[in-house]
Amino acid sequence: MKPIVKDPASEKKLIDDGYIVVPFLSQEETADLKNFYYQFNSDKLEGMSATAHLPDIDRRMEMNNFIKKVFERAIAQTFINATALGGSFIAKGKGKNGTLTPHQDWNIVDELQFRSFNIWVPLVDLNENNGAICIMPGSHTWIQSYRSSNIGSAYHNVEPQLWERMTRLDMRAGEALIYDHRLIHASGENKTDKIRLAAVFGIIPDEASMLYYHKMDDKTVEIYESNKEFFLYENIFEGPKKLKRVGQVPYDFPSITVQQLDRFEKGPEIGLLGRLRAMLKLA
């Protein structure tokens, strides 16, 4: 695969760990995004909201276009061989309803051939009190799976253990967390009276086509050709309306156990015993 970021050390970390944190926006650009958001949104909020899911399509696109305009400079400086998709403000208000449990983002490309990413930029400083994002380094390599609105998480049964083991990122406003969509991540409760505001933007390799995965029944997941307009304009939680079906895969994805999680964290076994276990499918 071609590199997706220009800096070789950052590209290697992105491959190995599934994420990087880099300087991204200037103080002025960060302030511009915050000011724009609060022109149209209250500074009071319960739970979480994403402008990408607004029912008002015109307002949704207005938010997207402004984020795209502000992000353009930094995207051009940071990425290579990449196509920018769409943007959204993510706001987390005070209270437990804003907690985001450990999860992976949806597949939007063929992950047997390509990677896809989010650029996640906090517009306020993050800490343990306002819902900082947490990540599980290396988890993007653990299993191959399919993910969408109606496909359950393979890690649902080990969420308590994931919370205990994840790394919290106390980022500064304007920094960017660039992460593989397969990376397990979460964010805790915002215990403060101020909204934890972030802006996010999708990135895929310029060679990749977008896809949409949808579970039809307990045996089958169907694959559809997609595009960024579908994600920008449609209600993506309602299924593949107007998209062309191009294939299907069996619905036989694992439900990860604590024992498997322990093995994932340890990494591949080495030596004769490890090879024998692998041959016997016990590893």
FIZATOR-720839 format. One line per 4 residues: their letters; for each residue y, x, z of N, C-alpha, C. Coordinates in nm, 3 decimals. Atoms other than C-alpha are relative to their C-alpha. Last residue first. Example, Ala and Ser with C-alpha at 12.3 -4.5 7.8 and 13.67 -1.06 7.14 Angstrom:
<pts>
SA> -0.119,-0.082,-0.006,-0.106,1.367,0.714,0.109,-0.077,0.073 | -0.119,0.089,0.000,-0.450,1.230,0.780,0.120,0.090,0.000
</pts>
This chain:
<pts>
ALKL> -0.127,-0.065,-0.035,-2.025,-0.313,1.957,0.114,-0.099,-0.010 | -0.031,0.026,-0.141,-2.348,-0.513,1.968,0.134,0.057,0.040 | -0.100,0.106,-0.011,-2.394,-0.547,1.595,0.026,-0.041,0.144 | 0.070,0.115,-0.058,-2.710,-0.335,1.608,0.091,-0.121,0.019
MARL> 0.111,0.034,0.090,-2.557,-0.082,1.370,-0.074,-0.124,0.048 | -0.058,0.060,0.120,-2.235,-0.091,1.572,-0.110,-0.043,-0.096 | -0.042,0.136,-0.034,-2.428,-0.031,1.893,0.057,-0.072,-0.121 | 0.121,0.084,-0.014,-2.606,0.266,1.735,0.038,-0.144,0.033
RGLL> 0.050,0.027,0.133,-2.274,0.412,1.617,-0.125,-0.088,0.005 | -0.089,0.093,0.068,-2.121,0.379,1.961,-0.050,-0.038,-0.138 | 0.017,0.131,-0.062,-2.421,0.540,2.127,0.087,-0.104,-0.069 | 0.126,0.060,0.043,-2.413,0.829,1.879,-0.019,-0.139,0.056
GIEP> 0.124,-0.062,-0.045,-2.047,0.911,1.933,-0.122,-0.079,-0.043 | 0.038,-0.118,0.077,-1.733,0.708,1.911,-0.132,0.054,0.053 | 0.085,-0.094,-0.072,-1.632,0.358,2.020,-0.038,0.116,-0.091 | 0.137,-0.015,0.046,-1.343,0.194,1.840,-0.078,0.103,0.082
GKEF> 0.011,-0.061,0.131,-1.035,0.107,2.046,-0.145,0.021,-0.038 | 0.057,-0.134,-0.011,-1.017,0.052,2.420,-0.005,0.071,-0.134 | -0.097,-0.090,-0.063,-0.779,-0.241,2.379,-0.051,0.143,0.009 | -0.110,-0.024,0.094,-1.006,-0.417,2.131,0.099,0.101,0.058
RDLQ> 0.046,-0.096,0.100,-1.303,-0.369,2.364,0.110,0.031,-0.101 | 0.014,-0.131,-0.062,-1.124,-0.536,2.655,-0.040,0.106,-0.102 | -0.136,-0.051,-0.019,-1.019,-0.825,2.431,-0.003,0.139,0.063 | -0.044,-0.050,0.130,-1.382,-0.868,2.326,0.141,0.059,0.010
QVTI> 0.077,-0.121,0.027,-1.487,-0.895,2.691,0.040,0.061,-0.135 | -0.059,-0.109,-0.078,-1.204,-1.141,2.762,-0.073,0.131,-0.028 | 0.033,0.003,-0.142,-1.329,-1.362,2.480,0.068,0.116,0.071 | 0.014,-0.128,-0.067,-1.176,-1.416,2.134,-0.026,-0.020,0.150
SPFD> -0.082,0.029,-0.116,-1.241,-1.743,1.952,-0.022,0.117,0.095 | 0.048,-0.014,-0.138,-1.370,-1.628,1.615,0.099,-0.054,0.102 | -0.074,-0.103,-0.070,-1.284,-1.767,1.273,-0.041,0.006,0.147 | 0.099,-0.053,-0.094,-1.544,-1.960,1.079,0.062,0.111,0.085
YPVQ> -0.064,0.003,-0.132,-1.332,-2.190,0.864,-0.105,0.044,0.102 | 0.070,0.071,-0.108,-1.470,-2.083,0.527,0.080,0.004,0.130 | 0.083,-0.093,-0.077,-1.213,-1.980,0.266,-0.071,-0.081,0.108 | 0.036,0.042,-0.134,-1.041,-2.179,-0.011,-0.085,0.109,0.066
GVRK> 0.127,-0.049,-0.053,-0.868,-2.125,-0.340,-0.028,-0.057,0.137 | 0.054,-0.112,0.078,-0.563,-2.172,-0.560,-0.131,0.054,0.057 | 0.117,-0.056,-0.068,-0.419,-2.509,-0.454,-0.062,0.108,-0.088 | 0.122,-0.007,0.080,-0.076,-2.564,-0.610,-0.112,0.067,0.079
LKKP> 0.048,-0.135,0.027,0.203,-2.669,-0.375,-0.133,-0.005,-0.075 | -0.044,-0.048,0.130,0.372,-3.010,-0.405,-0.043,0.144,-0.031 | -0.050,0.095,0.100,0.325,-3.086,-0.033,0.049,0.073,-0.125 | -0.038,-0.064,0.127,0.123,-2.818,0.143,0.050,-0.097,-0.107
GEFI> 0.104,-0.034,0.095,0.121,-2.956,0.500,0.054,0.044,-0.135 | 0.059,0.121,0.057,0.366,-3.146,0.717,-0.108,0.030,-0.103 | 0.103,0.048,-0.092,0.452,-2.850,0.943,-0.072,-0.124,-0.055 | 0.122,-0.077,0.020,0.637,-2.671,0.661,-0.113,-0.046,0.092
NEYL> 0.053,0.000,-0.135,0.907,-2.938,0.650,-0.139,0.064,-0.007 | 0.097,0.103,-0.037,1.055,-2.836,0.318,-0.029,0.003,0.150 | -0.044,0.138,0.023,1.374,-2.657,0.211,-0.094,-0.107,0.054 | -0.141,0.025,-0.029,1.356,-2.295,0.327,0.035,-0.149,-0.001
FFEK> -0.026,-0.024,-0.141,0.979,-2.253,0.356,0.145,-0.030,0.037 | 0.081,0.094,-0.077,0.915,-2.417,0.019,0.030,0.015,0.149 | -0.070,0.129,0.004,1.206,-2.224,-0.134,-0.077,-0.105,0.080 | -0.096,0.007,-0.110,1.046,-1.899,-0.016,0.077,-0.132,0.001
NSEY> -0.122,-0.070,0.038,0.743,-1.954,-0.237,0.101,-0.017,0.114 | -0.121,0.042,-0.070,0.388,-2.084,-0.211,0.119,0.083,-0.050 | -0.114,-0.080,0.043,0.057,-2.082,-0.395,0.125,-0.051,0.069 | -0.093,0.054,0.098,-0.197,-2.267,-0.185,0.103,0.107,-0.040
IEVT> -0.108,-0.095,0.028,-0.508,-2.164,0.008,0.086,-0.056,-0.113 | -0.042,-0.009,0.140,-0.749,-2.414,0.165,0.123,0.089,-0.013 | -0.144,-0.023,0.007,-0.922,-2.361,0.497,0.037,0.018,-0.146 | -0.072,-0.054,0.115,-1.268,-2.515,0.520,0.149,0.017,0.027
KDDM> 0.076,-0.097,0.079,-1.544,-2.595,0.767,0.084,0.076,-0.102 | 0.056,-0.103,-0.087,-1.385,-2.790,1.053,-0.075,0.109,-0.075 | 0.098,0.057,-0.093,-1.168,-2.982,0.808,-0.055,0.115,0.083 | 0.033,0.133,0.048,-0.878,-2.927,0.566,-0.095,-0.072,0.095
KHYY> 0.138,0.039,-0.033,-0.718,-2.631,0.739,-0.024,-0.144,-0.044 | 0.005,0.132,-0.063,-0.401,-2.525,0.555,-0.146,-0.037,0.025 | 0.136,0.031,-0.041,-0.292,-2.179,0.443,-0.003,-0.130,0.078 | -0.003,0.096,-0.111,0.029,-2.116,0.247,-0.144,-0.040,0.028
LMSA> 0.109,0.095,-0.010,0.075,-1.817,0.017,0.022,-0.092,0.120 | 0.010,0.077,-0.122,0.363,-1.596,-0.099,-0.113,-0.103,-0.009 | -0.032,0.141,0.021,0.310,-1.342,-0.373,-0.017,-0.073,0.132 | 0.081,0.108,-0.056,0.318,-0.971,-0.292,0.052,-0.138,-0.042
EDPI> 0.116,0.029,0.084,0.446,-0.687,-0.511,-0.075,-0.125,0.042 | -0.047,0.060,0.126,0.795,-0.685,-0.354,-0.114,-0.028,-0.098 | -0.004,-0.100,0.107,0.637,-0.638,-0.014,0.040,-0.063,-0.133 | 0.132,-0.026,0.058,0.732,-0.917,0.228,0.012,0.112,-0.102
IGFV> 0.008,-0.106,0.100,1.026,-0.963,0.468,-0.144,0.009,-0.051 | 0.131,-0.037,0.051,1.127,-1.259,0.686,0.009,0.103,-0.111 | 0.006,0.005,0.147,1.452,-1.282,0.883,-0.136,0.050,-0.045 | 0.125,-0.053,0.055,1.524,-1.355,1.248,-0.001,-0.017,-0.151
AALR> 0.006,0.034,0.142,1.843,-1.405,1.448,-0.122,0.068,-0.059 | 0.048,-0.104,0.091,1.840,-1.413,1.827,0.011,-0.052,-0.143 | -0.014,0.027,0.143,2.010,-1.608,2.105,-0.048,0.119,-0.081 | 0.048,-0.124,0.061,1.907,-1.613,2.470,-0.008,-0.024,-0.150
IKDT> 0.102,0.006,0.103,2.124,-1.900,2.587,-0.038,0.141,-0.043 | -0.047,-0.029,0.136,2.316,-1.841,2.906,-0.115,-0.001,-0.098 | -0.074,0.117,0.050,2.239,-2.008,3.241,0.051,0.021,-0.143 | -0.145,-0.008,-0.013,1.970,-1.752,3.326,0.065,-0.126,-0.056
KNEG> -0.038,0.046,-0.134,1.599,-1.791,3.396,0.151,0.000,0.021 | -0.139,-0.038,-0.019,1.491,-1.770,3.031,0.046,-0.060,0.133 | -0.103,0.097,-0.037,1.115,-1.801,3.057,0.138,0.066,0.004 | 0.008,0.076,-0.123,0.885,-1.562,2.877,0.119,-0.093,0.021
SAHI> -0.124,-0.018,-0.078,0.854,-1.443,2.520,-0.002,-0.095,0.119 | -0.033,0.116,-0.084,0.539,-1.383,2.317,0.138,0.023,0.059 | -0.128,-0.010,-0.069,0.382,-1.142,2.067,0.028,-0.130,0.075 | -0.010,0.098,-0.107,0.046,-1.068,1.907,0.131,0.023,0.075
LRHD> -0.016,-0.054,-0.134,0.099,-0.866,1.587,0.011,-0.113,0.103 | 0.128,0.006,-0.071,-0.041,-1.028,1.271,0.012,0.047,0.145 | 0.028,0.138,-0.039,0.309,-1.103,1.138,-0.132,-0.017,0.074 | 0.101,0.057,0.087,0.378,-0.727,1.142,-0.031,-0.142,0.049
YILA> 0.140,0.009,-0.039,0.688,-0.646,1.342,-0.085,-0.068,-0.106 | 0.067,0.027,0.127,1.042,-0.523,1.294,-0.149,-0.001,0.029 | 0.145,-0.013,-0.011,1.224,-0.550,1.627,-0.057,-0.041,-0.136 | 0.097,0.083,0.071,1.587,-0.497,1.540,-0.141,0.036,0.042
EGAR> 0.120,-0.072,0.040,1.873,-0.376,1.759,-0.094,-0.095,-0.073 | -0.020,-0.068,0.128,2.196,-0.575,1.747,-0.113,0.090,-0.042 | -0.051,0.087,0.106,2.200,-0.675,2.114,0.026,0.082,-0.126 | -0.145,0.018,-0.001,2.001,-0.423,2.316,0.041,-0.091,-0.115
MDLR> -0.080,-0.048,0.113,1.628,-0.455,2.365,0.148,-0.024,0.024 | -0.136,0.028,-0.047,1.429,-0.485,2.687,0.100,0.057,-0.102 | -0.099,-0.079,0.070,1.093,-0.497,2.509,0.140,-0.041,0.046 | -0.128,0.066,0.016,0.817,-0.620,2.739,0.100,0.095,-0.064
TMRE> -0.113,-0.088,-0.025,0.471,-0.472,2.678,0.130,-0.076,-0.023 | -0.100,-0.020,0.104,0.174,-0.707,2.703,0.114,0.089,0.048 | 0.014,-0.129,0.067,-0.121,-0.662,2.939,0.110,0.030,-0.101 | 0.007,-0.111,-0.096,-0.078,-0.936,3.199,0.010,0.137,-0.067
WLQP> -0.127,-0.006,-0.075,0.040,-1.195,2.946,0.001,0.122,0.092 | -0.099,-0.060,0.088,-0.262,-1.109,2.728,0.135,0.012,0.070 | 0.024,-0.144,0.002,-0.500,-1.178,3.016,0.101,0.072,-0.090 | -0.039,-0.058,-0.129,-0.351,-1.523,3.072,-0.017,0.151,0.003
EVNH> -0.145,-0.008,-0.019,-0.365,-1.596,2.695,0.040,0.056,0.137 | -0.033,-0.121,-0.076,-0.734,-1.510,2.666,0.151,0.016,0.020 | 0.077,-0.008,-0.124,-0.878,-1.847,2.560,0.035,0.122,0.085 | -0.039,0.104,-0.096,-0.606,-1.912,2.301,-0.069,0.018,0.135
YASG> -0.022,-0.061,-0.131,-0.658,-1.579,2.126,0.035,-0.102,0.108 | 0.124,-0.065,-0.041,-0.811,-1.708,1.800,0.009,0.055,0.142 | -0.004,-0.144,-0.024,-0.510,-1.938,1.769,-0.136,0.052,0.045 | -0.016,-0.046,-0.137,-0.572,-2.283,1.629,-0.006,0.151,0.012
INSS> 0.112,-0.090,-0.029,-0.520,-2.362,1.262,0.023,0.058,0.138 | 0.116,0.078,-0.044,-0.300,-2.669,1.204,-0.125,0.085,0.017 | -0.033,0.101,-0.101,0.042,-2.503,1.189,-0.121,-0.074,0.052 | -0.103,0.094,0.047,-0.082,-2.190,1.014,0.017,-0.107,0.108
RYSQ> -0.086,0.062,-0.101,-0.300,-1.886,1.074,0.102,-0.092,-0.067 | -0.095,0.083,0.073,-0.592,-1.723,0.895,0.075,-0.086,0.100 | 0.000,0.143,-0.029,-0.780,-1.435,1.056,0.098,-0.072,-0.092 | -0.055,0.063,0.120,-0.883,-1.072,1.020,-0.010,-0.150,0.020
IWTH> 0.086,0.090,0.077,-0.931,-0.920,1.363,0.072,-0.043,-0.127 | 0.120,0.039,-0.074,-0.800,-0.638,1.581,-0.095,-0.086,-0.081 | 0.119,-0.054,0.064,-0.557,-0.455,1.350,-0.129,-0.058,0.057 | 0.003,0.044,0.140,-0.238,-0.652,1.428,-0.126,0.047,-0.072
SGPM> 0.079,0.123,0.012,-0.315,-0.605,1.798,-0.007,-0.053,-0.143 | 0.127,-0.019,0.068,-0.198,-0.243,1.783,-0.080,-0.124,-0.025 | 0.009,-0.104,0.103,0.078,-0.287,2.039,-0.140,0.013,-0.057 | 0.128,-0.066,-0.028,0.069,-0.622,2.223,-0.021,0.106,-0.107
ICIA> 0.090,-0.026,0.111,0.430,-0.746,2.228,-0.128,0.068,0.049 | 0.110,-0.087,-0.043,0.677,-0.907,2.466,-0.098,0.016,-0.116 | 0.123,0.010,0.077,1.014,-1.058,2.371,-0.101,0.103,0.051 | 0.021,-0.110,0.094,1.276,-1.079,2.643,-0.133,-0.018,-0.072
GNNE> 0.098,0.031,0.104,1.316,-1.423,2.799,-0.014,0.108,-0.105 | -0.048,0.092,0.104,1.638,-1.404,2.998,-0.096,-0.016,-0.117 | -0.048,0.130,-0.046,1.532,-1.263,3.336,0.035,-0.098,-0.112 | 0.109,0.080,-0.057,1.310,-0.967,3.244,0.043,-0.141,0.039
NLDV> 0.055,-0.054,-0.124,1.580,-0.823,3.018,-0.106,-0.095,0.053 | 0.119,0.065,-0.055,1.738,-0.867,2.677,-0.047,0.069,0.127 | 0.091,-0.096,-0.061,2.093,-0.784,2.564,-0.115,-0.075,0.067 | -0.039,-0.030,-0.138,2.241,-1.061,2.350,-0.096,0.106,0.051
LPVW> -0.146,-0.004,0.005,2.229,-1.117,1.973,0.060,0.012,0.138 | -0.069,0.072,-0.108,1.859,-1.031,1.966,0.151,0.016,-0.015 | -0.119,-0.068,-0.053,1.735,-0.924,1.621,0.062,-0.083,0.113 | -0.041,0.083,-0.113,1.385,-1.008,1.494,0.111,0.073,0.074
INFS> -0.107,-0.079,-0.061,1.307,-0.872,1.146,0.059,-0.088,0.108 | -0.125,0.060,-0.046,0.977,-1.038,1.065,0.094,0.110,0.046 | -0.071,-0.042,-0.120,0.699,-0.888,0.858,0.114,-0.095,0.035 | -0.128,0.071,-0.002,0.434,-0.928,0.590,0.061,0.016,0.139
RFQL> -0.052,0.030,-0.133,0.146,-0.696,0.502,0.126,-0.085,-0.015 | -0.139,-0.026,-0.034,-0.051,-0.685,0.178,0.028,-0.025,0.147 | -0.067,-0.092,0.091,-0.397,-0.670,0.020,0.137,0.046,0.049 | 0.099,-0.098,0.043,-0.645,-0.835,0.257,0.062,0.104,-0.092
EDVI> 0.002,-0.113,-0.092,-0.343,-0.998,0.418,-0.114,0.096,-0.025 | 0.141,-0.036,-0.009,-0.287,-1.223,0.117,-0.011,0.126,0.084 | 0.047,-0.077,0.115,0.068,-1.332,0.195,-0.151,0.019,0.015 | -0.081,0.047,0.114,0.233,-1.591,0.424,-0.028,0.081,-0.126
NWDQ> 0.018,-0.077,0.124,-0.014,-1.572,0.711,0.093,-0.058,-0.106 | 0.084,0.047,0.110,0.144,-1.747,1.008,-0.024,0.108,-0.105 | -0.069,0.084,0.097,0.280,-1.567,1.313,-0.093,-0.034,-0.116 | -0.030,-0.072,0.124,0.052,-1.441,1.588,0.074,-0.095,-0.093
HPTL> 0.044,0.056,0.128,0.049,-1.583,1.940,0.024,0.102,-0.110 | 0.047,-0.103,0.094,0.110,-1.517,2.308,-0.060,-0.060,-0.126 | 0.125,-0.063,-0.041,0.292,-1.817,2.464,-0.046,0.104,-0.102 | 0.081,-0.007,0.123,0.658,-1.894,2.394,-0.126,0.079,0.033
TGNK> 0.101,-0.105,0.004,0.841,-2.007,2.709,-0.081,-0.008,-0.129 | -0.030,-0.097,0.105,1.144,-2.224,2.638,-0.101,0.112,-0.011 | 0.030,0.061,0.130,1.011,-2.521,2.833,0.029,0.094,-0.116 | 0.134,-0.034,0.044,1.003,-2.296,3.141,-0.035,-0.060,-0.136
GKGK> 0.112,0.083,-0.042,1.378,-2.321,3.190,-0.132,0.039,-0.065 | 0.054,-0.023,-0.133,1.710,-2.204,3.052,-0.120,-0.090,0.026 | -0.079,0.046,-0.113,1.767,-2.220,2.679,-0.069,0.028,0.132 | 0.085,0.034,-0.113,1.607,-2.014,2.403,0.090,-0.035,0.118
AIFS> -0.071,0.013,-0.127,1.781,-2.004,2.065,-0.097,-0.043,0.110 | 0.096,0.044,-0.099,1.627,-1.874,1.743,0.071,0.000,0.135 | -0.037,-0.028,-0.138,1.870,-1.850,1.451,-0.109,-0.056,0.091 | -0.014,0.109,-0.095,1.696,-1.851,1.115,0.057,0.054,0.130
GGLA> -0.040,-0.031,-0.136,1.669,-1.640,0.803,0.017,-0.124,0.086 | -0.100,0.091,-0.056,1.496,-1.644,0.468,0.022,0.029,0.146 | 0.034,0.141,0.014,1.294,-1.421,0.234,0.111,-0.089,0.053 | -0.051,0.077,-0.115,1.392,-1.058,0.172,-0.024,-0.149,-0.026
TANI> -0.072,0.120,0.039,1.171,-0.876,-0.082,0.041,-0.075,0.126 | 0.008,0.122,-0.080,1.062,-0.520,-0.013,0.081,-0.113,-0.059 | 0.111,0.076,0.062,0.978,-0.197,-0.196,-0.019,-0.136,0.067 | 0.028,-0.046,0.135,1.209,-0.015,0.050,-0.118,-0.083,-0.052
FTQA> 0.124,0.035,0.070,1.366,-0.125,0.376,-0.007,0.058,-0.140 | 0.125,-0.018,-0.075,1.616,0.013,0.630,-0.124,-0.011,-0.086 | 0.010,-0.133,-0.059,1.948,0.069,0.453,-0.137,0.029,0.060 | -0.005,-0.100,0.108,1.921,-0.232,0.222,-0.016,0.141,0.054
IARE> 0.126,0.009,0.074,1.812,-0.454,0.512,-0.005,0.106,-0.109 | 0.104,-0.064,-0.079,2.103,-0.329,0.722,-0.136,-0.005,-0.069 | -0.025,-0.143,-0.010,2.363,-0.412,0.458,-0.115,0.071,0.070 | 0.020,-0.070,0.128,2.215,-0.750,0.370,0.017,0.151,0.012
FVKK> 0.114,-0.092,-0.002,2.175,-0.877,0.730,-0.008,0.091,-0.123 | -0.023,-0.101,-0.104,2.522,-1.033,0.754,-0.110,0.105,0.000 | -0.120,-0.077,0.034,2.491,-1.217,0.421,0.023,0.113,0.101 | 0.031,-0.086,0.114,2.135,-1.328,0.491,0.117,0.090,-0.036
IFNN> 0.084,-0.109,-0.052,2.234,-1.462,0.833,-0.032,0.099,-0.111 | -0.088,-0.088,-0.078,2.516,-1.660,0.671,-0.079,0.117,0.058 | -0.086,-0.078,0.089,2.291,-1.798,0.399,0.091,0.094,0.078 | 0.075,-0.101,0.073,2.021,-1.909,0.642,0.092,0.091,-0.081
MEMR> 0.040,-0.100,-0.097,2.264,-2.092,0.870,-0.073,0.115,-0.069 | -0.123,-0.067,-0.041,2.423,-2.275,0.577,-0.030,0.111,0.101 | -0.031,-0.101,0.102,2.077,-2.350,0.442,0.128,0.075,0.033 | 0.105,-0.102,-0.005,1.974,-2.528,0.764,0.031,0.114,-0.098
RDID> -0.032,-0.084,-0.114,2.306,-2.711,0.769,-0.102,0.114,0.014 | -0.124,-0.071,0.031,2.247,-2.842,0.416,0.038,0.094,0.115 | 0.029,-0.112,0.090,1.884,-2.926,0.497,0.127,0.080,-0.031 | -0.114,-0.004,0.092,1.973,-3.142,0.800,-0.015,0.124,-0.088
PLHA> 0.022,0.103,0.102,1.627,-3.184,0.957,0.112,-0.007,-0.103 | -0.095,0.110,-0.007,1.673,-2.846,1.131,-0.031,-0.105,-0.106 | 0.071,0.127,-0.009,1.354,-2.640,1.132,0.096,-0.119,0.014 | 0.084,0.016,0.119,1.503,-2.311,1.009,-0.072,-0.134,-0.001
TASM> -0.078,0.068,0.103,1.773,-2.357,1.277,-0.079,-0.017,-0.130 | -0.011,-0.090,0.115,1.514,-2.274,1.542,0.075,-0.074,-0.110 | -0.032,0.064,0.128,1.524,-2.433,1.887,0.012,0.108,-0.107 | -0.033,-0.088,0.112,1.373,-2.346,2.222,0.036,-0.082,-0.123
GELK> 0.108,-0.042,0.088,1.363,-2.530,2.553,0.048,0.096,-0.108 | 0.126,0.003,-0.071,1.671,-2.700,2.695,-0.111,0.040,-0.097 | 0.123,0.029,0.072,2.005,-2.600,2.549,-0.116,-0.004,0.097 | 0.098,0.056,-0.094,2.369,-2.563,2.648,-0.124,-0.041,-0.079
DSNF> 0.046,-0.112,-0.082,2.604,-2.334,2.451,-0.094,-0.047,0.111 | -0.045,-0.003,-0.139,2.630,-2.611,2.192,-0.049,0.128,0.070 | 0.101,0.027,-0.101,2.578,-2.548,1.822,0.058,0.014,0.140 | 0.075,0.121,0.033,2.791,-2.559,1.506,-0.097,-0.044,0.110
QYYF> -0.088,0.094,0.070,3.068,-2.304,1.565,-0.068,-0.135,-0.018 | -0.064,0.088,-0.097,2.836,-2.145,1.822,0.111,-0.086,-0.061 | 0.095,0.093,-0.060,2.609,-2.003,1.552,0.072,-0.101,0.089 | 0.037,0.099,0.101,2.898,-1.850,1.359,-0.095,-0.104,0.058
NKLD> -0.113,0.092,0.019,3.037,-1.679,1.666,-0.032,-0.109,-0.100 | -0.014,0.083,-0.119,2.700,-1.527,1.752,0.110,-0.104,-0.020 | 0.112,0.093,-0.003,2.646,-1.403,1.396,0.009,-0.094,0.120 | -0.019,0.098,0.107,2.993,-1.250,1.372,-0.111,-0.105,0.001
ATEE> -0.098,0.098,-0.046,2.949,-1.081,1.712,0.023,-0.109,-0.105 | 0.065,0.078,-0.106,2.632,-0.908,1.593,0.093,-0.110,0.050 | 0.096,0.089,0.066,2.803,-0.797,1.273,-0.071,-0.090,0.101 | -0.076,0.103,0.072,3.097,-0.658,1.470,-0.093,-0.099,-0.067
QSLF> -0.054,0.094,-0.099,2.873,-0.475,1.717,0.076,-0.113,-0.069 | -0.114,-0.052,-0.074,2.688,-0.321,1.423,0.045,-0.102,0.104 | -0.132,0.060,0.023,2.345,-0.447,1.324,0.107,0.072,0.081 | -0.003,0.085,0.120,2.018,-0.252,1.287,0.141,-0.053,-0.028
PVVI> -0.138,0.049,0.011,1.924,0.023,1.531,0.014,-0.080,-0.130 | -0.095,-0.090,0.065,1.541,0.038,1.532,0.143,-0.054,0.014 | -0.131,0.045,-0.045,1.247,-0.107,1.725,0.101,0.101,-0.052 | -0.098,-0.103,-0.030,0.914,-0.066,1.545,0.125,-0.068,0.054
YGDD> -0.140,0.033,-0.025,0.604,-0.283,1.524,0.082,0.128,0.011 | -0.035,0.135,0.044,0.237,-0.305,1.425,0.143,-0.038,0.024 | -0.027,0.086,-0.115,0.130,-0.003,1.631,0.034,-0.144,-0.037 | 0.089,-0.026,-0.114,-0.035,0.218,1.368,0.015,-0.104,0.111
ILKK> 0.141,0.010,0.039,0.116,0.087,1.043,-0.090,0.008,0.123 | 0.020,0.140,0.040,0.462,0.023,1.190,-0.145,-0.023,-0.041 | 0.011,0.078,-0.124,0.444,0.360,1.367,-0.025,-0.147,-0.032 | 0.127,-0.033,-0.065,0.368,0.532,1.035,-0.019,-0.081,0.128
ESAP> 0.108,0.062,0.078,0.652,0.350,0.858,-0.136,0.027,0.065 | 0.000,0.144,-0.033,0.894,0.446,1.136,-0.111,-0.073,-0.074 | 0.050,0.012,-0.138,0.799,0.814,1.099,-0.007,-0.146,0.043 | 0.145,-0.020,-0.007,0.836,0.791,0.718,-0.057,-0.014,0.142
DKVI> 0.026,-0.113,-0.088,1.187,0.635,0.730,-0.150,0.020,0.019 | -0.033,-0.127,0.062,1.235,0.411,0.427,-0.036,0.121,0.085 | -0.125,-0.051,-0.055,1.056,0.100,0.546,0.022,0.143,-0.049 | -0.092,0.114,-0.006,0.798,-0.099,0.348,0.133,0.039,0.064
PKM> -0.074,0.013,-0.126,0.577,0.188,0.231,0.099,-0.116,-0.006 | -0.127,-0.070,0.001,0.354,0.111,-0.069,0.068,-0.011,0.137 | -0.120,0.084,0.000,0.000,0.000,0.000,0.125,0.087,0.000
</pts>
